[in-house]
Amino acid sequence: VIAENELPHLCGFRPCEDPYVEAFLGLFLDCRAPLGAPVTLGARSLAGLQALVEEQPEVCPLLRSQLNQFNNALKEWMLSWPAVEPTRQGLPRVSSSGTGAGSAALRAPPTAQDLELELHGVLDILSEYGMLHKVSCPGSAEMEGEEEEPPGGQEAAEAFYQAALGWTFKLASF
């Protein structure tokens, strides 16, 4: 429904200024994606697509709703990342909620590779918003156009970034 009814009206003129958004739109509007294929976003097209949606929310209410759901889910996920530490020889697993290894919620532990993939995936999303530069250099002057909030919100992004710094060093030890 989104690809058929909302995406054609999202960008007034094509090609779109943002090459990542144009690639995304081209995939679904120029019939390069199979009919009925799920609409998936890449990290690089997310920032531009959100900006277009916020400029004209009446044009794409379903896409806007889906992006808002994504923002909320990402915020919760970033604030609790990692939910479970990977298994380390001689150390118990600990969840972010503080429950021990006996908890029913702790099933299969993630591998170090799983955590590394999650870490870099979210860092890629945040980098499109200039978030990594803002957090790592808090006193730096902000450039114009970098004022939009990252998905999940500024607070969740900063919490994730701080956890990511610690985990970057931990993952090297696995």
Secondary structure, DSSP 8 states (H G I E B T S, - for coil): -IIIIIHHHHSSSSS-SSHHHHHHHHHHHTT-S-TT------HHHHHHHHHHHHH-TTT-HHHHHHHHHHHHHHHHHHHH-SSB---BTTB---BTTS--TT-TT--S---HHHHHHHHHHHHHHHHTTTHHHHHH-TTS---TT--S--TT-HHHHHHHHHHHHHHHHHHHH-
